Amino acid sequence: MAQMIRNAIEKAPILISAAATYSKPRLATFWQYAKVELVPPTPAEIPKAIENLKKIITSARTGSFRNLTVKEALLNSLVATEVCMWFYVGEIIGKGGIIGYNV
């Protein structure tokens, strides 16, 4: 048992160095995308978002969504699925579990 602990202590710096080397470029890429994608909307973007929402509602009322290409429809479906999944993830985090609320 003591030998195993000694081996783990001797190999720890090598493992930590390897983990750091492996993760540095991946973290740099993550931060690059996070700075662009995970920022809150600016005040100038809010009216654009409201206008886009109005266009979606108008499209649903008039039926013009039927004129979308397959690529556009697939992209819109993927975005809607992503928003739905983020909602569910937030619910799970808020509840503290996957099943039910503590009432």
Residue pairs with C-beta under 8 A, 6 or more apart in sequence:
41 49
58 64
59 65
65 73
68 76
92 98
95 101
95 102
96 102
